Amino acid sequence: MKTKDYVPSNDGQFLEWAKNLYAYVLTHFSAWNIPSPQLTLEAPLTTFEAALAKLADPNYGKVDMERKKESRKVCEKALRVYVQGYLARNPAISDEERVAMGLPVYKTSKSERPLPETVPELEVDTGTPRRHKVHYRVKGNNRRGKPDGVAGIEIRWAILDHYPTSVEDELIKSSFDTASPWVNDFDEADRGKRVYYCGRWEAPAEGGKGPFGEIVEAIVP
């Protein structure tokens, strides 16, 4: 039997659900030891809310409808990635808190596979101006993408003028991704700067994280 999607299909209900989840996480993310939702959710949520509000104008046009559809798509993807990366299986979050956020409660099972001990290997494509495409694979594997048994990859990164000695302390920006490559866009002022990346797999079952792989360096083209 197909499981009911936790994301509302109706735009108005989706906006209400998304704003409730965002507000709840904003007051708890520090205690849960996860990145602030402001980093990846605030902008797409604000854009979608503005685009949806535009349709209340009786004179809205086809362009306004297309903007609403596109902003909904971007916002929903950002929310799903954040939920799967940081909320769905995080042991610091109680089932009651998931219900309060409008998320399903997953029952753990002995058949769920533990976090692999492998580490990600990163490769940065610098062929596009002001953009890095960060490809990832299991170290030593020729096939790109995440291995079986993990939810995705946490990529830690920062613009630095020196090689970092600590991933946790110096690569302070964090993103979660589920399908290689992860794309990182930069401003014009960042061109020529050095960026350092490092990744680790995240488990879907208990919110656990594997060991970090090697740090890689790339110049912003």
Residue pairs with C-beta under 8 A, 6 or more apart in sequence:
3 104
6 102
6 103
6 104
7 14
7 17
7 76
7 79
7 80
8 14
8 16
8 17
11 52
11 68
11 72
12 52
14 72
14 76
15 48
15 49
15 52
17 102
18 45
18 48
18 75
18 79
19 45
19 49
20 101
20 102
21 79
21 83
21 101
21 102
21 103
22 37
22 41
22 42
22 45
24 97
24 100
24 101
25 34
25 37
25 41
25 87
25 101
26 36
26 37
26 38
28 93
28 97
29 35
29 36
29 37
31 92
32 86
32 90
32 92
32 93
33 92
34 86
34 87
34 90
35 86
35 174
37 82
39 173
39 174
40 78
40 81
40 82
40 175
41 78
41 79
41 82
44 71
44 74
44 75
44 78
45 75
45 78
45 79
47 71
47 74
47 75
48 68
48 71
48 72
48 74
48 75
50 71
51 64
51 67
51 68
51 71
51 72
52 68
52 71
52 72
54 60
54 64
54 67
54 68
55 64
55 65
55 68
57 64
81 152
81 176
81 177
81 178
82 176
83 103
84 151
84 152
84 176
84 178
84 204
85 151
85 152
85 154
85 176
85 178
85 202
86 176
87 93
87 98
87 101
87 103
88 98
88 103
88 106
88 151
88 204
89 106
89 151
89 203
89 204
89 205
89 206
89 207
90 207
91 206
91 207
92 207
95 105
98 104
98 105
99 105
108 205
108 206
112 204
112 205
113 148
113 149
113 205
114 149
114 203
114 205
114 208
115 149
115 150
115 201
115 202
115 203
115 205
115 206
115 208
115 209
115 210
116 138
116 147
116 149
116 150
116 201
116 210
117 210
117 211
118 138
118 139
118 147
118 201
118 210
119 138
119 139
119 199
119 200
119 201
119 210
119 211
119 212
119 213
119 214
120 136
120 137
120 138
120 139
120 146
120 153
120 199
120 200
120 201
120 213
121 136
121 137
121 138
121 139
121 140
121 141
121 213
121 214
122 134
122 135
122 136
122 155
122 197
122 198
122 199
122 213
122 214
122 216
123 134
123 135
123 136
123 137
123 216
124 132
124 133
124 134
124 135
124 195
124 197
124 216
124 218
125 132
125 133
125 134
125 135
125 181
126 132
126 218
126 219
126 220
126 221
127 133
127 221
128 221
129 191
129 221
130 185
130 186
130 187
130 188
130 190
130 191
130 220
130 221
131 183
131 184
131 185
131 186
131 221
132 183
132 184
132 186
132 195
132 218
132 220
133 181
133 182
133 183
133 184
134 155
134 180
134 181
134 182
134 183
134 184
134 197
135 144
135 180
135 181
136 144
136 145
136 146
136 153
136 155
136 177
136 180
136 181
136 182
136 199
137 143
137 144
137 145
137 180
138 147
139 213
139 214
141 147
144 180
144 181
145 179
145 180
146 152
146 153
146 178
146 180
146 201
147 201
149 203
149 204
150 201
150 202
150 203
150 204
150 210
151 178
151 202
151 203
151 204
152 176
152 177
152 178
152 201
152 202
153 176
153 177
153 178
153 182
153 199
153 200
153 201
153 202
154 174
154 175
154 176
154 199
154 200
154 201
154 202
154 209
155 174
155 175
155 176
155 177
155 182
155 197
155 198
155 199
156 167
156 168
156 171
156 172
156 173
156 174
156 197
156 198
156 199
156 200
156 212
157 171
157 173
157 174
157 175
157 184
157 195
157 196
157 197
157 198
158 164
158 170
158 171
158 172
158 173
158 195
158 196
159 190
159 193
159 194
159 195
159 220
160 170
160 194
160 195
160 196
161 194
163 196
163 215
163 217
164 170
164 171
164 196
164 215
167 198
167 212
167 215
170 196
171 196
171 197
171 198
171 215
175 182
175 184
176 202
184 195
186 193
186 220
190 220
191 220
191 221
192 219
192 220
193 219
193 220
194 217
194 218
194 219
194 220
195 217
195 218
195 219
195 220
196 215
196 216
196 217
197 215
197 216
197 217
197 218
198 212
198 213
198 214
198 215
198 216
199 212
199 213
200 209
200 210
200 211
200 212
200 213
201 209
201 210
202 208
202 209
202 210
203 209
203 210
